[in-house]
């Protein structure tokens, strides 16, 4: 059995490792266009590599995928986050689970994760072919596939082929979307594609004045249709807002158009667990506790001083008045601003797209095997599929799980 895996990212690495573990004599060709394996794996999580999630309940894990959760069920139950955790630890990569349940190598070095696979493939039947620029893949009349590469005069002939080329995010790592063209050439269809897990750039300039200021729990709402919200951590940046809650919301609105001519209105609730009237009462309480304080400093008792100054300016509040002199309407206006800070998003954060939303249509792939329903012998795994998750290790976990299932299915054939 000869298998070609096109793409040496997370899904491709796990597919190759799984086939080799089941049958050490199986011929596996791992084709990677870069000069090294796992480029995107290495730089994920800021170079630390968010290997998986610390969430153990599979039903909860599956809720973290805005697209593809049902399809992922078989793969995820077969190779859940706990199994991925144990798999890497058993191969010499000690892991740690942080407070937010993201899992990283204890070394905080993504290269350690990729090195596991490099070591596995050394002196094995897995032939790693770097700088392998695949130009096309064809179904052979007699069965199997012919894979054409710029570096080879004759095509590589194999029995099975696996497309693990990723999406279009991080194009400098080789994820340029070529796999979509290969899938189309073999009769598959694609859903619309869009960047996901990106920052928001805003028309307002004032976020730059509080750049780096972060909040652990805020509710961010996109005002489109009935409104879409996500609650979690976020931070202000020089050009808008970023962080886990923003990334998640960007995923939920991935297919919405928003730019300078058609902006996306969002609001940020810094006190999602307090009703607006309760927040106004808390402001009044702060006034009563320090009647001599100016109103801006009263607000600063609830949020950082730099943001209190912006609140006063943006909500047109009498910041220099003593708190005791401020009217109930002005207090209510301050509470309303803190409960729904208005921002106008005019651009996705350039270069911040971690994954691509959309991909190969899931109805054309068997979720129990990852094999094509259209082209027997063709398999898919990872981000090339119409699957994407929130930030927090979910996208790598999906790649490990689908790659593991594809490899196991090929080995069992």
C-alpha positions in Angstrom: 0.0 0.0 0.0 1.4 3.3 -1.1 -0.1 6.5 0.4 0.7 10.1 -0.4 -0.1 12.8 2.1 -0.1 16.3 0.6 0.7 18.8 3.3 3.0 18.4 6.3 1.0 20.4 8.8 -0.7 19.1 11.9 -3.3 16.8 10.1 -0.7 15.5 7.7 1.8 14.7 10.4 -0.7 12.8 12.5 -2.0 10.9 9.4 1.5 9.8 8.5 2.3 8.8 12.2 -0.9 6.8 12.5 -0.3 4.8 9.3 3.3 4.1 10.3 2.3 3.0 13.8 -0.3 0.6 12.5 2.0 -0.8 9.7 5.7 0.2 10.0 6.3 -1.3 6.5 3.6 0.8 4.7 5.0 3.1 2.1 4.0 6.7 3.0 5.1 9.8 1.1 4.7 13.0 3.1 4.8 15.9 0.6 5.5 19.3 2.0 6.1 22.4 -0.1 8.2 24.2 2.6 11.8 23.4 3.6 10.5 22.0 7.0 7.5 20.3 8.5 4.8 21.9 10.6 5.5 25.6 10.0 2.1 26.7 11.1 2.2 24.3 14.1 5.4 25.9 15.3 4.1 29.5 15.1 0.7 28.8 16.6 0.0 30.2 20.0 2.6 32.9 19.5 5.3 30.2 18.9 4.3 28.2 22.0 1.9 25.9 20.1 -1.5 25.6 21.7 -1.5 21.8 21.3 -5.1 21.1 22.4 -7.7 22.1 24.9 -7.9 21.1 28.6 -11.6 20.6 28.3 -12.4 16.9 28.7 -16.1 16.6 28.1 -16.4 15.9 24.3 -19.9 17.4 24.0 -18.5 20.7 25.4 -15.5 20.5 23.1 -17.8 20.1 20.1 -19.7 23.3 21.0 -16.4 25.2 20.3 -16.8 24.7 16.5 -19.1 27.1 14.8 -18.8 25.0 11.6 -18.4 21.2 11.5 -19.1 20.1 15.0 -21.5 17.3 14.1 -19.2 16.0 11.4 -16.3 16.0 13.9 -18.1 13.8 16.4 -16.7 10.5 15.3 -13.1 11.7 15.0 -13.2 13.6 18.3 -14.6 10.6 20.3 -12.0 8.4 18.7 -9.1 10.8 19.6 -10.3 13.3 22.2 -8.2 16.0 23.7 -7.2 13.8 26.6 -5.8 11.2 24.1 -3.9 13.9 22.2 -2.4 15.1 25.5 -1.3 11.6 26.4 0.0 10.9 22.9 2.4 13.8 23.0 3.5 13.2 26.6 4.2 9.5 25.8 6.6 10.7 23.0 8.7 13.0 25.2 6.8 16.3 25.1 5.7 17.2 28.7 2.6 19.4 28.5 0.9 21.9 30.8 -2.7 23.1 31.1 -3.0 26.8 31.8 -5.8 28.5 33.8 -7.8 29.2 30.7 -7.6 25.5 29.8 -5.2 25.9 26.9 -2.6 23.2 26.6 1.1 24.0 25.7 4.4 22.2 25.9 6.1 23.0 29.2 9.0 24.3 27.2 6.7 26.9 25.5 8.3 25.9 22.2 6.2 24.7 19.3 9.3 23.2 17.7 9.2 20.4 20.3 5.8 19.3 19.0 7.0 19.1 15.4 10.2 17.4 16.5 8.1 14.4 17.8 7.1 13.7 14.2 10.5 14.3 12.8 11.9 11.8 15.2 9.2 9.3 14.4 9.9 9.5 10.6 13.6 9.1 10.9 14.8 5.8 9.6 11.1 4.8 8.9 9.2 3.9 5.8 7.7 7.4 5.9 9.5 9.3 3.2 9.4 13.0 3.9 9.7 15.0 0.7 10.4 18.7 1.4 10.1 21.4 -1.1 7.7 19.2 -2.9 5.6 21.6 -5.0 2.6 19.6 -6.0 1.0 20.9 -9.2 -1.8 18.5 -9.6 -3.4 15.2 -8.6 -5.3 12.8 -11.0 -7.4 9.7 -10.5 -5.8 6.9 -12.5 -8.2 4.8 -14.7 -6.8 1.6 -13.2 -7.1 2.9 -9.6 -5.0 5.0 -7.3 -3.7 8.5 -8.0 -1.0 10.2 -10.0 0.6 13.2 -8.2 2.5 15.7 -10.2 5.3 17.8 -8.8 7.5 20.5 -10.3 10.6 18.7 -9.1 9.8 15.4 -10.7 9.5 14.5 -14.4 7.3 11.5 -13.7 4.3 11.6 -11.4 4.3 9.8 -8.1 1.9 6.9 -8.3 0.1 5.8 -5.1 -2.9 3.8 -4.0 -4.3 6.3 -1.5 -4.1 10.1 -1.3 -4.7 12.4 1.6 -5.3 16.1 1.2 -4.1 17.9 4.4 -3.0 21.2 2.8 -4.7 23.5 5.3 -6.6 26.6 4.4 -5.5 30.1 3.3 -4.5 31.5 6.7 -0.8 32.2 7.4 0.0 32.2 3.6 3.7 32.7 4.4 3.8 29.2 6.0 2.6 27.6 2.7 -1.1 27.5 3.4 -2.0 29.1 0.1 -5.2 27.2 -0.7 -3.7 24.9 -3.3 -5.6 22.0 -1.8 -8.9 23.5 -2.7 -7.9 23.4 -6.4 -6.8 19.8 -6.0 -10.2 18.9 -4.4 -12.1 20.7 -7.1 -10.1 18.9 -9.8 -11.2 15.5 -8.3 -14.9 16.4 -8.3 -15.4 17.9 -4.9 -17.2 21.2 -4.1 -16.2 24.0 -1.8 -18.3 26.2 0.5 -17.5 29.9 0.5 -14.2 30.8 2.2 -13.6 33.5 4.7 -10.9 34.5 7.2 -11.7 33.7 10.8 -10.2 34.3 14.3 -9.1 37.8 13.4 -8.8 41.1 15.3 -11.2 44.0 14.6 -9.9 47.3 13.4 -12.2 50.2 14.3 -13.0 53.6 12.8 -12.7 55.1 16.3 -9.2 56.2 17.2 -9.5 56.2 20.9 -8.7 52.5 21.5 -5.1 53.4 20.8 -5.1 55.5 23.9 -5.8 52.4 26.0 -3.9 49.9 23.9 -3.0 46.8 25.9 -5.8 47.3 28.4 -7.5 43.9 28.9 -10.6 42.6 30.6 -11.1 38.9 31.6 -14.9 38.8 31.1 -16.8 41.0 28.7 -19.7 40.5 26.4 -19.1 41.6 22.8 -22.1 41.9 20.5 -22.1 42.3 16.7 -25.2 44.3 15.7 -26.2 42.4 12.5 -29.6 40.7 12.2 -30.8 39.7 15.6 -27.3 40.3 17.0 -24.5 37.8 17.7 -22.6 37.8 21.0 -19.7 36.1 22.7 -18.5 36.5 26.3 -14.9 36.2 27.3 -11.5 38.0 27.5 -10.5 40.8 25.2 -8.1 43.7 25.0 -7.9 47.1 23.3 -5.2 47.5 20.6 -3.6 50.4 18.7 -6.2 49.8 16.0 -9.2 48.4 17.7 -9.9 45.3 19.8 -8.5 41.8 19.9 -8.3 38.7 22.1 -10.2 35.5 22.6 -13.7 36.9 22.7 -13.0 39.1 19.6 -11.6 36.1 17.7 -14.6 34.0 18.6 -17.0 36.7 17.5 -15.1 37.2 14.3 -15.6 33.4 13.6 -19.3 33.8 14.1 -19.5 36.7 11.6 -16.8 35.2 9.3 -19.1 35.4 6.3 -20.4 38.9 7.0 -19.1 41.7 4.8 -17.7 44.6 6.7 -15.4 47.3 5.6 -15.2 51.1 5.6 -18.3 51.4 3.4 -20.3 48.7 5.1 -19.0 48.8 8.7 -19.9 46.3 11.5 -21.3 47.9 14.6 -20.3 46.2 17.8 -20.8 46.9 21.5 -18.8 45.8 24.5 -20.4 45.2 27.8 -17.7 45.4 30.5 -20.2 44.2 33.2 -22.1 41.3 31.6 -23.3 40.0 35.0 -24.8 43.3 36.1 -28.0 44.8 34.9 -27.6 48.5 33.8 -29.7 49.7 36.7 -27.5 47.7 39.1 -24.4 49.3 37.6 -25.9 52.7 37.9 -26.6 51.9 41.6 -23.0 50.8 42.0 -21.8 54.2 40.6 -24.2 56.0 43.0 -22.7 53.9 45.8 -19.2 55.0 44.8 -20.4 58.6 44.9 -21.8 58.2 48.4 -18.6 56.6 49.6 -16.5 59.6 48.4 -18.8 62.6 48.0 -15.8 64.9 47.3 -14.6 62.9 44.3 -15.0 64.2 40.8 -17.2 62.1 38.6 -14.3 60.9 36.4 -12.6 59.4 39.5 -15.9 57.8 40.5 -15.9 56.0 37.2 -12.2 55.1 37.7 -13.2 53.2 40.8 -15.0 50.7 38.4 -12.7 50.7 35.4 -9.0 51.7 34.8 -8.4 55.5 34.9 -7.4 55.7 31.2 -10.8 54.2 30.2 -12.7 56.3 32.7 -11.3 59.4 30.9 -12.6 58.0 27.6 -15.9 57.1 29.0 -16.4 60.7 30.2 -15.4 62.1 26.8 -17.4 59.7 24.7 -20.5 59.7 26.7 -20.3 63.5 27.2 -20.3 63.3 31.0 -19.3 66.1 33.4 -16.1 64.4 34.5 -14.8 67.4 36.5 -18.0 67.8 38.5 -18.1 66.4 42.0 -19.9 63.1 42.0 -22.6 64.5 44.4 -23.5 67.2 41.8 -24.0 64.7 38.9 -27.6 64.0 37.9 -29.2 60.6 37.9 -29.6 60.9 34.1 -25.8 61.5 33.8 -25.1 58.5 36.0 -27.4 56.4 33.9 -25.6 57.6 30.8 -22.3 56.5 32.2 -23.7 53.1 33.1 -25.1 52.7 29.7 -21.8 53.5 28.0 -20.0 50.9 30.2 -22.6 48.3 29.4 -22.5 48.9 25.6 -19.3 50.6 24.5 -20.0 51.4 20.8 -17.3 50.7 18.2 -17.4 50.6 14.4 -15.4 47.8 12.8 -14.1 48.7 9.3 -11.5 46.1 8.7 -10.4 42.6 9.7 -7.0 42.6 11.5 -4.6 42.1 8.6 -2.3 39.1 9.1 -4.2 37.9 12.2 -6.3 35.2 10.5 -5.4 32.0 12.2 -7.8 29.7 10.2 -10.0 29.7 7.2 -13.8 29.3 7.6 -15.2 27.1 4.9 -13.6 24.4 2.8 -14.4 21.1 1.2 -18.2 20.4 1.6 -18.6 17.9 4.5 -21.5 16.1 2.9 -19.0 14.7 0.4 -16.8 13.1 3.0 -17.5 10.1 5.3 -17.2 11.4 8.9 -16.4 7.9 10.1 -13.3 7.4 7.9 -12.5 10.8 6.4 -12.7 9.2 3.0 -14.2 10.9 0.0 -17.7 9.7 -0.9 -17.0 10.8 -4.5 -13.4 9.4 -5.1 -12.7 6.2 -3.2 -9.1 6.2 -1.9 -9.0 10.0 -1.5 -9.1 11.2 2.1 -9.2 14.6 3.8 -8.1 15.9 7.2 -7.6 19.2 8.9 -8.4 22.7 7.9 -9.1 22.0 4.2 -12.5 20.7 5.4 -15.4 23.0 6.2 -14.5 22.9 9.9 -13.2 25.6 12.1 -13.1 26.2 15.8 -12.6 29.0 18.3 -9.2 29.9 19.6 -7.9 27.8 22.5 -6.4 24.7 20.9 -9.6 23.6 19.1 -8.3 23.9 15.6 -5.2 21.9 16.2 -7.3 19.3 18.1 -9.5 19.0 15.1 -6.5 18.4 12.9 -5.0 15.8 15.2 -8.3 14.0 15.4 -9.2 14.0 11.7 -5.6 13.1 10.8 -5.7 10.2 13.3 -9.0 8.9 11.8 -7.8 9.2 8.2 -4.6 7.4 9.0 -6.4 4.6 11.0 -8.9 4.2 8.1 -6.1 3.9 5.5 -4.2 1.4 7.7 -7.2 -0.7 8.2 -8.0 -0.9 4.5 
